[in-house]
Amino acid sequence: MKHAVIVAGGMVEADFAARYLKQEKPDCLIAADFGLEFLYRQQLRPDIVIGDFDSVAKEIADDYRRDSRIRFFELNPVKDDTDTEAAVRIALRLGTERITLLGVTGTRLDHVLANISLLLIGLQEHVPMTILDSHNRIRMINQSVVLRKEDQYGAYVSLIPYMGDVTGVTLRGMKYPLTDHTFTGGNSLGISNEIVGEQAEILFSTGTLLMIETRD
């Protein structure tokens, strides 16, 4: 399975998400609990539905249950992980090579932060994971990358150290370059940089960075 898309129960921007799914045609579409309501409104059939079903309307869940092609994973509502984390782990267990998360941003900042932390699972399992909404593409990296301007998601690139210091940071082809710098917590140095050349190089020696491409 090359690409799994998980639709979770946060802020799902209907037009954006529907366009993305139509364009991307994922190999596996997974609904995490309340994310099923978006798919229902769009008349889309998931391959997998997972959750404790404390959020999605019972009649919607029951309607999908009647489709024998859909795999249901029902979770105990008293659990240590979120429905979204469970969906990520199911996708990995099924052998996906890439995961995109929709509907994981929104007004519940506790959930947003928890969902961002799930990107670490992708790093640990060597499976690229991306959080996507109409304004942001969020990834977690533990090795140097090259961003081509033509592939950039929005005008800005922000780099935030995650889980400690990031050493040897060198930025080339960017409005605010750096050479062999150490990113630490407690400051906002890496916010709102811009690619000024055909591509930007984000080089570093050790550590983990959140890389957030943003459009206003």
Helices and strands as residue ranges (DSSP letters): E 3-7, H 14-24, E 28-32, H 35-41, E 48-51, H 58-65, E 71-74, H 83-93, E 98-102, H 109-117, H 119-125, E 129-132, E 136-141, E 145-148, G 149-151, E 156-172, E 178-183, E 199-203, E 206-214
